[in-house]
Amino acid sequence: MVELLFLLAFAGVLFFTGISIVGMALAVAVGFVVMAVAGMIGMVFKLLPWLILIAVVVWIYRDRKGERPRY
C-alpha cells in the first residue's frame, strides 16, 4: 500500500512538473516525504500496544504511590 502511495505521488509530481531534471528531483523529494510520513504512521500503529501498556503501568504506579496532583 505504501509503495502505491509512492508511485502515485511520483507520477503526480511528474505529471504537473513535466519530465525534466528539476521535475525528477522534485518527484523524488515528494516521494521521499510521502514514504517517510507513511513509515512514521506505520511505526506509531506498530508501537501503539506498547505505548498503551506503558501508560497503564505508569497510571497504576502513580495510583499505588498515592501521589496527589498539584493544583
C-alpha positions as CSV (number, residue, x, y, z in Angstrom):
1,M,0.0,0.0,0.0
2,V,2.8,2.4,0.8
3,E,4.5,1.6,-2.4
4,L,1.4,2.5,-4.3
5,L,1.3,5.9,-2.5
6,F,4.9,6.4,-3.5
7,L,4.2,5.7,-7.2
8,L,1.1,7.9,-7.2
9,A,3.0,10.8,-5.7
10,F,5.9,10.3,-8.0
11,A,3.7,10.1,-11.1
12,G,1.5,13.0,-10.0
13,V,4.5,15.3,-9.5
14,L,6.0,14.3,-12.9
15,F,2.6,15.0,-14.5
16,F,2.4,18.5,-13.0
17,T,6.1,19.5,-13.4
18,G,6.9,17.7,-16.6
19,I,9.8,15.3,-17.3
20,S,13.0,17.3,-16.7
21,I,15.9,17.2,-14.3
22,V,14.1,19.6,-11.9
23,G,10.9,17.7,-12.2
24,M,12.6,14.4,-11.5
25,A,14.4,15.9,-8.4
26,L,11.1,17.3,-7.2
27,A,9.3,14.0,-7.7
28,V,12.0,12.1,-5.8
29,A,11.7,14.6,-2.9
30,V,7.9,14.4,-2.8
31,G,8.2,10.6,-3.0
32,F,10.6,10.6,-0.1
33,V,8.3,12.8,2.0
34,V,5.3,10.5,1.3
35,M,7.3,7.4,2.2
36,A,8.7,9.0,5.4
37,V,5.3,10.1,6.6
38,A,3.7,6.7,5.8
39,G,6.6,4.9,7.6
40,M,6.1,7.1,10.7
41,I,2.4,6.5,10.8
42,G,3.0,2.8,10.3
43,M,5.5,2.8,13.2
44,V,3.0,4.5,15.5
45,F,0.4,1.9,14.8
46,K,3.0,-0.8,15.3
47,L,4.1,0.6,18.7
48,L,0.6,1.5,19.8
49,P,0.1,-1.6,22.1
50,W,3.4,-0.9,23.8
51,L,2.6,2.8,24.3
52,I,-0.8,1.9,25.8
53,L,0.9,-0.7,28.1
54,I,3.4,1.9,29.3
55,A,0.6,4.4,30.0
56,V,-1.4,1.8,32.0
57,V,1.7,0.8,34.1
58,V,2.5,4.4,34.9
59,W,-1.1,5.1,35.8
60,I,-1.2,2.1,38.2
61,Y,2.2,3.0,39.7
62,R,1.1,6.6,40.4
63,D,-2.2,5.4,41.8
64,R,-0.4,3.0,44.2
65,K,2.2,5.6,45.2
66,G,-0.6,7.9,46.3
67,E,0.8,10.9,44.5
68,R,-1.6,13.9,44.7
69,P,-2.0,16.2,41.8
70,R,-0.6,19.7,42.2
71,Y,-3.2,22.4,41.9
